[in-house]
Amino acid sequence: MVELDWQAWNKYNKHRWIFNKLELALHLGYQAGPGPIPVPKSNYYIVRPVYNLYGMGIGAKVVWLDTTMTEVELIQKVPPGYFWCELFRGTHYSIDYKKINQSYIPTVSMYAGSQNKDNLSKFHSWTKCENPNFVLPDFVCEVGSDDVNIEIIDGNIIEVHFRRGNTFIDEYPIGTVFETVWSNSDCDINGDNFIPDYEEGAGYLKNTRLGYIVSNIKNA
């Protein structure tokens, strides 16, 4: 079973281009490019690594990029190994799919409550929800993974993983809220409503994720 992105890299070697986030963005028709390629218009863009098999949004940030920037100015904002992409606003969903009889069926979904604007790795909470009406594109289905997790914002794919992404919410009813507990949080992690889910992002996270506080459990 694939549990980590680097395991999927080894298993699905013919589809490794999907792990290239710049290539994925271009394939999906987004405005995107590596530094020092100039942006088409002055605006806010998301800047992040072309590859990140660690997950957790490591290195991602929202940056204002201007069409008048010089090559030197642009590469300071978009370092080597990074790329810029148009920024999507709206509800951020994480959806798990399971391959059943050669078809991919959405099994569990959640949406992000709010996100730290200065740290895109840091979500404040997630809420289990009804599966949004989103159909996986053919190029994702062709990989043949038993499990797929995608993240979308305003109907636009921003992440593709050939593994589960939301296993910790399986047993909870729709409407349950999962408040993220970070290492600098002032939360009680000794209660029954705490779910441990440690993640340090290979040491790149300023604050490690300890887990979640579960609240607003309905129909339990």
LODREN-982098 format. One record per atom (N, C-alpha, C, O, CB): x, y, z. Coordinates in steps of 0.05 Angstrom, whole numbers, plus 5000, padded with zeros to 4 digits. Glycine has a CB too. Example, Ala and Ser with C-alpha at 12.3 -4.5 7.8 and 13.67 -1.06 7.14 Angstrom:
REM residues 2
526448865156 524649105156 526449345156 528549345169 522649115181 525749555142 527349795143 525850015157 526850235161 528249885114 
***
This chain:
REM residues 220
501749765000 500050005000 501850255000 503750275015 498150005025 501150444983 502550694982 501550885003 499150935004 502250824954 503250975021 502551165042 503951425039 503051625051 503151035069 506151435024 507751675022 508251734992 508251554975 510451655037 508551994986 508852064958 511351944945 511351874922 508952364955 513551924961 515951814949 515551514942 516851414924 518351844968 513851374956 513251094950 511651084923 512150904907 511550964972 509951274919 508451294893 510351364870 509951264848 506151494895 512351524876 514351584855 515751334846 516151294822 516451784867 516451154864 517750904857 515850714843 516650564825 518950774882 513350714851 511450514841 510350594813 510050424796 509150484860 509850854810 508650944785 510651104768 510151334762 506051104790 512850974762 515051124749 514351224721 515551424712 517450944746 512351104708 511551204681 509851454683 509351584662 510050984666 509051534706 507251764710 508551974728 507152134740 504551674721 511151974729 512552154747 512152454740 512552624757 515452094748 511352504715 510952784707 508852914724 508853164728 510252794678 506952764735 504852874751 505952984778 504753174789 502652664757 508152884787 509452984811 510853254806 511453404825 511452784823 511253314781 512453574773 510153774774 508553784755 513853564745 510053944794 507754124798 507554334776 505354424770 507954254825 509854414765 509754604743 508554474718 506854584705 512554714737 509554224712 508454084689 505454024692 503954044673 510053814685 504653954717 501853904722 500154164717 498054144705 501453814751 501154384727 499754644724 499454714695 497254794686 501154864739 501554674679 501454734650 499554534636 498054624618 504254714638 499554284644 497854084632 494854154637 493154104620 498453804643 494354274660 491654344667 490754614656 488554714659 491354354697 492654744641 491954994628 492255244645 491255454637 489254984618 493655224667 494055454684 496255634674 498055544660 494655364713 496155884681 498356074675 500556014696 500156054720 497456374677 502855924686 505055844704 507655844689 507755834665 504455564716 509855864705 512455864693 514655874714 514155964736 512756094673 517055784707 519255794726 520556074726 520256214706 521355574720 521956134747 523556374746 525956324727 526956094728 524556464774 526856514711 525956794710 523956854688 524057074677 528356964707 522256664681 520156724660 518356934671 517256904693 518556464653 517857164657 516157374667 513257294668 512357124653 516457624650 511857414686 508957354690 507357514668 508357714659 507957434718 504957414661 503457544640 502157804648 501657984632 501257364630 501657834674 500558084685 501358114714 501857914728 497458094681 501458354723 502158414751 499958314769 497658394766 502758714756 500658144788 498558034805 499857874828 502257844829 496557854788 498157764845 499157574865 499157294853 497257224839 497357584891 501257144858 501656874848 502456694871 503556794891 503756864825 502056434868 503156254887 505856154876 506056084853 501256004892 507856174893 510556084886 511255854904 511055864928 512656324890 512155634891 512855394907 514755214891 515255254868 510255234913 515855014905 517754834891 516454674869 514154604870 519054644912 518054634848 517054474825 516454184835 514454064827 519054464802 518154084852 517753814865 517653844895 519153994907 520053614857 515753704907 515653684936 514353424944 511853414946 514153934949 515953224948 514852964956 514452944986 513552734996 516652734947 515153155001 514753155030 511853245037 510853175058 516753345044 510553395019 507853485024 507853725043 509853865046 506153265035 505553775055 505153985076 505554265064 505954455080 507053945098 505554305038 505854575027 508454705032 508654945033 503654745037 510554545036 513154655043 514154835021 514154764998 515254425048 515055075029 516155265011 514155434995 514955624981 517855124992 511555374998 509555524983 508955794996 508755815021 507055354980 508655994980 507856264990 506556424969 506856374945 510356415001 504956614977 503656794959 505357044955 506157174975 500756874969 505957114930 507857324925 506657514903 505457424884 510557214916 507157774907 506457964886 508657964865 510958014872 505958254897 507957914840 509957924818 508958124797 506658134790 510257634805 510858284789 510258504771 511558464743 513758354741 511258774783 510158544722 511158514695 513658684690 515158634671 509058584675 514158884707 516459054703 518958954717 521059084716 515859334713 518758724731 521058624746 523258534727 522758424705 520258384763 525658594734 527958504719 528458204725 527258094743 530558674725 530258084709 530857804713 531957764741 531257564754 532857704692 533657944750 534857914777 532657944799 532657794818 537058134781 530858134795 528758174815 526857944816 525957854837 527158434808 526257824792 524357604791 525557354804 524157204818 523557544762 528157304799 529257054810 529657074840 529856864853 532057004796 529557314851 529557344880 526857264892 526757164915 530257634888 524757294876 522157224885 521456934878 520056794892 520057404873 522656834856 522156564846 524856424843 526056434821 520556554819 525956304864 528656194864 528855954845 526855844837 529456114892 531355874838 531755634822 530355394835 530555364860 534755574818 528955234819 527555004830 524655074838 523254894847 529054894854 523955324836 521155414843 519755504817 521055544796 521255634864 517155534819 515655644797 513355814807 512555794831 514555414779 512255984790 509956144797 507456034783 507755914761 510356444790 505156064794 502655974782 500456164790 500456274812 502055674791 498456194773 496156354780 494956264806 495056024812 494056354757 493956454821 492956394848 489956354847 488456524836 493656624867 488956134859 486156074860 485056144887 486256084908 485555784853 482756264888 481356334913 478856174915 477556104895 480756644914 478056114939 475555964943 475955734962 477955714976 474455864917 473955564963 473955334982 476055134974 476255054951 471255204983 477655044994 479754854990 478754584999 478354535023 482454935005 478454394980 477554124986 479753924984 481553954968 475254044967 479653725001 481353484999 479553244996 477853195013 483253455024 479853094974 477952884968 479452624963 481452614948 476252954942 478552404977 479752144972 477951984953 475452004954 479951984999 479251834935 477851664916 478851374919 481151334926 478151764887 477051184914 477750904915 477050784888 474950824877 476350754938 478950614877 478350484852 476650234858 477550054872 480950394838 474250234848 472350014851 471249934824 469950094810 469950104871 471749684816 470949584790 471849774767 470349844749 467849564789 474449854769 475750014748 474650304747 475350444728 475349884721 473050384766 472150654767 472950784793 473350644813 469050674764 473351044793 474251184818 471851314831 470451484820 476351394811 471351224856 469051314871 470051494894 471751404909 467351074881 468951744897 469751904920 468751774946 466451694947 468752194917 470551744965 469851604990 469551785014 467751745030 471851394995 471151985016 471052165039 472252435031 474252445016 472552045064 471152645041 472052915034 472053095058 470653055077 470353035012 473653305057 473553515077 474453775064 475753775043 475453445101 473653995076 474554255066 475954405088 475454385111 472054405055 477754575078 479354735097 477754965108 476255095094 481954845083 478055005134 476755235146 478155485139 477255635121 476555205177 480355535151 481855775145 484855705144 485655505155 481356005165 486355885131 489255825127 490856075135 489956305131 489855745098 493156035146 494856255153 495956375128 497356245113 497156165172 495356635123 496256765098 499256785095 500356795073 494957035096 500656785118 503556805117 504956535117 507356525114 504456975141 503356325121 504556055123 502555865110 500655775124 505255975152 502855795085 500855635071 500855345080 499055195072 501355645041 502755265096 502754995108 500854975131 500154755140 505554915116 500055205141 498655205167 495655255164 494755485162 499855415185 494055045163 491155055163 490155055192 491254915209 489854825147 488155225197 487155235225 485255015231 485054915253 485755505229 483754925210 481754705215 480854585189 481154705167 479354815231 479754345191 478454205168 475754115178 475354055201 480253965158 473854095159 471153995166 470353775147 470553805122 469154235164 469353555157 468453335140 465853415127 464053535139 468053075157 465653365101 463453465085 462453265065 463753055061 464153725071 460153325053 459253165030 461253185008 462653385004 456453265021 461452974992 463352974970 462453174949 460153164939 463552694957 464153364941 463453544920 463353404893 464553184890 465553784918 461853514875 461453384849 463853434831 463753614814 458753484836 465953284835 468353314820 469253054808 469552854823 470653444837 469653044782 470452794768 473452804762 474453004752 468752764742 474852594769 477652574764 478252584734 476852454719 478852324776 480252744726 480952744697 482152474689 483152324706 482952964691 482052414663 482952164653 485952104659 486651884665 482552144623 487652314658 490452264662 491052174690 493152034694 492052514655 489352234709 489752134737 488751854738 490051684751 488152314757 486551794726 485451514727 487251314713 487351084721 482651514714 488651404692 490351224677 492751114693 493950914685 491351374652 493351244715 495651144731 494950874743 496750704745 496251344753 492450834750 491650574760 492050534790 491850304799 493050364746 492550744805 492850714834 490250634847 488050714839 493850984846 490450464868 488050384883 486750614897 484350624901 488750164903 488450804906 487451044921 488551294908 490851294898 488251024950 486951504908 487751764898 486751974917 484451964926 486751814869 488352174922 487552404937 488152654920 490352684910 488952424965 486152824918 486653074904 485853304922 484153274939 485153084877 487053534917 486253774930 485453974908 486854004888 488553894948 483154104912 482154294892 481454554906 480554554929 479754184877 481754774892 480855034901 479155154879 480055184856 483255224908 476655214886 474755324866 474655154841 474455244819 475555614858 474654884845 474454694823 476954654808 476954504787 472354784805 479254764816 481754734802 483654554818 484154604842 483055004798 484654344805 486554164819 489154304825 490254434808 487053914801 490054284850 492654394857 494554184867 496954234868 492254614879 493553944874 495253734884 494053464875 491553434875 495553734915 495753274868 494953004861 496752814876 499152824874 495052944830 495552624892 497052424907 495852154901 493452114900 497052494938 497651954897 496751684892 496751524918 498251324921 498451544871 495151614937 494951504964 492451624977 491251804966 497551554981 491851525001 489751655017 490751915028 493251955032 488851465040 488952095034 489752345046 488252415072 489152575088 489452565027 485952285076 484152375097 483352135116 481152125125 481652495086 485251965121 484551715136 483551775164 481951615174 486951535137 484451995176 483652035204 480752125207 479852135230 485452255215 479352185186 476552275188 474552055182 472152105183 476052505170 475451805176 473651595166 471251545185 469051535175 475251345163 471751515210 469751425229 467851645238 465951595253 470951295252 468351895230 466752125240 464552205221 464852175197 468552355246 462352305231 460152385214 460652655200 462452805209 457552405230 459152705179 459352965165 458753195183 456853175199 457552965140 460253405182 459953635199 461953655221 462153855235 457153635211 463453435226 465453435246 467753625239 468653625216 466553145251 468653775258 470753965254 473353865267 473253765290 470054245266 475553885253 478153795263 479954045264 481054135244 479353575244 480354145289 482054375293 484954285294 485654115311 481254535319 486654395277 489454315276 490954415301 490754645309 490754415251 492454235313 494154305336 497054305327 498154115318 493654095360 498254545330 501054585323 502754595349 501654625371 501454845306 505354565345 507054555369 506954805386 507654795409 509954495360 506255025374 506055275389 503155335397 502555565406 507155505373 501355145394 498555185401 498155155431 499555005445 496754985386 496255295442 495555275470 493055095472 490855195478 495055555483 493354845467 491154655467 491754415485 494054345489 490554555438 489654295496 489854065512 489953815494 487953745482 487554045533 492253685494 492453445476 492253185493 492852975483 495153445461 491253205517 490952975534 488052875536 487552675548 491953035562 486253015523 483452945524 482752725503 484352665485 481753175520 480352615506 479452405488 478852505460 478752355441 476952265499 478452775458 477852885432 480352965415 480053105395 476053125435 482652885424 485152945410 485952705393 486052475403 487453015429 486552755367 487552545349 490452605342 490952805330 485752535322 492352445351 495152495344 495652445314 494752245303 496952315361 496952635302 497752605273 500152785269 499953005258 495352695254 502452685278 504952845278 506052875250 506152685235 506952715297 506853125244 508153175218 510053405222 509253625231 506053235196 512553365214 514553575216 515653665189 517353845188 516953485233 514553545167 515353635141 518353605136 519653795125 514553915136 519453385145 522353325142 524053545154 526353605145 523053305112 522953675175 524453875189 524154155178 525454345188 527353805190 522554185157 522254445144 519954615155 519754855149 521754405115 518254495172 516054655184 517054805209 518454685226 513754465192 516455055210 517255215233 515855115258 516955105280 516655515229 513255045255 511754925277 510754655268 509454635247 509355105285 511354445283 510554175275 507554135281 506454255300 512153955290 506253965265 503453905270 503353665290 504553465285 501953835244 501853705311 501653495331 499153315326 499253075333 501453615359 497053425315 494653275310 492253455308 492453685299 494153065333 489953355317 487453505315 485753485340 485653275353 485853405290 484253695346 482153695366 479553665351 478953825334 482253955384 477953465359 475453405345 473153545360 472953535385 474953105344 471453675344 469253825356 466853815338 467053735315 469954115363 464553905348 462053925332 461253655319 460453645296 462354135310 461553435335 460953175325 457853135325 456653155346 462352945342 456753095302 453853075299 453052785294 454452635280 452753255277 450852705305 449652445299 451552215307 451351995295 448852415270 453352265326 455252055334 453951855352 455251665360 457652185347 
***
